[in-house]
Amino acid sequence: DADVTQTPRNRITKTGKRIMLECSQTKGHDRMYWYRQDPGLGLRLIYYSFDVKDINKGEISDGYSVSRQAQAKFSLSLESAIPNQTALYFCATSDVGGPNEKLFFGSGTQLSVL
Amino acid sequence: QKEVEQDPGPLSVPEGAIVSLNCTYSNSAFQYFMWYRQYSRKGPELLMYTYSSGNKEDGRFTAQVDKSSKYISLFIRDSQPSDSATYLCAMMHSGGGADGLTFGKGTHLIIQP
């Protein structure tokens, strides 16, 4: 089984709909991240959490919200989806912070907003 | 100017060739450098990590950092079709963590059998 699991793998939705992307991990890591990946733009950080009570905005948090339900679960929500939120979304975890921090990624959710 | 520049490719080479992948950066505060490999429809996985100028070798892979030129490279020797993937450079400043990680756009590499 994958250490970092993202559901769903693919999602097609319509403009204005609220959707949730889920991430769960069995690595026992405290730190969790949500990224989006767009062709020509690379990986950009949306939100991150260092523990259950800690939520931080990343580079591109507008239009998104997150919930850290437990150490192992970190969900990303699009309150009212718009077409430019069409992207590949990745959840990642890490165990230690600082310069030695290494990220472990899930397999991604491909989201299409029509 | 983007903080990290990386040619998106695609870069196509025959099996067995030496591959050179490169990134340039403009922020002299970057002190830690990584290479991630990403297969199609998979998440990136850490391949190499280095923090000093010079070379670091791991099997067929060599990471090279030149801080004076703000230039990093990843060399792959005896390239294999299984090396076909997108390679992302990433870097962070001293004292930073993954929340301060800046990624390049990735170079799509194709190894022809």
Interface residues (C-beta under 8 A of the other chain):
Chain A: V4 R31 Y33 G40 L41 G42 L43 R44 L45 Y48 N56 G58 F90 A92 S94 G97 G98 P99 E101 K102 L103 F104 F105 G106 S107 G108 Q110
Chain B: Q6 P8 Q31 Y32 M34 Y36 R41 K42 G43 P44 E45 L46 Y49 Y51 L88 M92 S94 G95 G96 G97 A98 D99 L101 F103 G104 K105 G106
